[in-house]
């Protein structure tokens, strides 16, 4: 499946604010990992 073709059909461009779609996908992935790590670590009980 060609994600660029799907994106272009929906929105008409592969850029947002002058940056490529791949950049925004990578930023979203990093943000999701950071949020999940924060949830996991804040839920952990201290050892002592």
C-alpha positions in Angstrom: 0.0 0.0 0.0 1.4 3.4 -1.0 0.8 5.7 1.9 1.8 8.8 -0.1 -0.9 8.1 -2.7 -3.5 7.7 0.1 -2.4 10.9 1.8 -2.4 12.9 -1.5 -5.9 11.6 -2.3 -7.1 12.7 1.1 -5.3 16.0 1.6 -3.8 16.9 -1.8 -0.2 17.3 -0.5 2.5 15.3 1.2 3.9 18.4 3.1 2.7 20.2 6.1 4.3 23.5 7.3 7.0 22.9 4.7 8.0 19.6 6.2 7.7 16.1 4.6 5.0 13.6 5.9 7.8 11.2 7.0 9.1 13.8 9.4 5.6 14.2 11.0 5.2 10.4 11.3 8.5 10.1 13.0 7.7 13.0 15.4 4.3 11.3 16.2 6.0 8.0 16.9 8.6 9.5 19.2 5.9 11.5 21.1 3.8 8.3 21.5 6.9 6.4 22.9 7.6 9.2 25.3 4.0 9.3 26.5 3.9 5.5 27.0 7.3 5.6 28.9 6.0 8.3 31.2 2.8 6.4 31.9 4.8 3.2 32.7 7.4 4.9 34.9 4.9 7.1 36.8 2.8 3.9 37.6 5.9 2.1 39.1 6.2 1.9 42.9 9.5 2.9 44.6 11.6 0.0 45.7 12.3 1.3 49.2 
